[in-house]
């Protein structure tokens, strides 16, 4: 039963104080407290993450280092400089296939030393019985010219194909051509040569073992001695032609003449290589005097330190 007091009115509208339930405070307080805790936790984690990131950034970015991208570029440039401009030693390995004028000075010296032997080896692979050269001239470390005769046109075609397989680049007519003649065919051939340099060859020289100027006379004598041992008949003493400078080196040119068979001439070239005698045939010309004897003319370069 609900009692309502109708006899006693409140004076001057005096407000009665209400008692608030404890549940009124607990629920909102819990919500507010939970929100405060979440915000505090988020702020703490964010602060720690930023602090950690700043520490990492300080560890990576230091005043005494350049940025990583520049450092990588610089490292590549250093390698390129070491490969292409090294003058004290040969830094590359394997077969080096470049144009002659792209070699470094030491690579060029070694290319020149090996050139005559490489050409003789390639001719030995390309030329077959039935092809008779009347003259062969190799010069400038990039060119071979030859004349000869065969019994059939097919033999000339086979010769040209074999030369191409061995890296001889045949020039077109009129430098390379075939003509008929009584009893067979004659040919003229001119080739350009871009041979690779084997930087793992057992006979390589670097700046430390380039000959001294005082060793020049001894080197010239050794070439003559090796030629005589191989069976080459040297005509006169090697005659001095000229000297020139290239970087830190001096190039001395000598001319020699002689006679031998082709087999003897190649034995002479191979013996110079086997004995590690550093000389380069800038030009050699072989002219057939008869079926067994060749006339030899050669310009030889000896490289020394200045």
C-alpha positions, 0 to 999 in steps of 0.5 A: 500500500502506497501512503501519500501524506496529504495533510502536511505541505512542504514550506516555501517549496523546500527541496528534498535531498535525494539519495543517489544509488551506489550503482549510479557511481560505479558504472560510469566510473568503471567506464571512465577508468577503463577509458583512462587506462586504455588512453594511458596504455596507448600513449605509453606504447606510442612513446616507447615506439617513437623512442625506440625508432629514434634510437635505431635511427641514431644507430644507423644514421651517423655523422661520420658515414655517408648515406647508404645509396651514395656509399653503394655507388662509390663502392661500384665506382671503386671496383670499376677504377680498380679494374680499368685503370690499374697500372701496377697489376692485372686485376681481372681474370678469365678471357678478356674480350675487348677492342685493342684500344680498350685494353689498359697499358699492362693488358695491351703489353700482354696482348702484344706479347701473345699475339704472334703465338695466338695467330700461328696457333689459329692458322695451324687449326684453319689451314689444311693440306691443299692450301699453299700460301705464297705470302703471309703478313701479320701487323699492327696486332689486328690484321693478317694478309695472305696470298696463295693457291689451291687446286680447286675453288672449293678448297678456297671456300673451305679455307675462308670458312675455317678462318672465320671459325677461328675469329678471323674477320674476312674483309669483302672484295677486293681485299678478299677474293678468288681468281681462277688461274691455270691449273687451279685458283689463286686467292687474296685474303685480308682479315681483322683480328680481335683475339681475347686475352687470357688473364689466367695464362701462365705467361703474364707480366705486371709492373713488377716484372717489366724489364729495366732499361739496362736489360734491353741488350740482353733481351735482344740477344736472347731472342737471337739465341732462341731463333738460332736454337730453333733453326732460324738462320738470322741474316744480320744483327737486329737493327734498331728502328725507334723508341717511343713512350707510353705511360710509365714505359718505353717501347723499343723497336728492332727489325730482324731478317732470316730464313727458315721453314714455316715449322721452324718459324712457329717453333721459334715463336713457341720457344719464346713463349715457353721461355717467358721472353717478353717481346712482341711481334708488331709485324712479321712477314713470311714470303715463300722462296721455294717449297720449303724455305721462307724469307722472314722479316719482323719488327719486334717491340721490347717494353722496358721501364722508363 
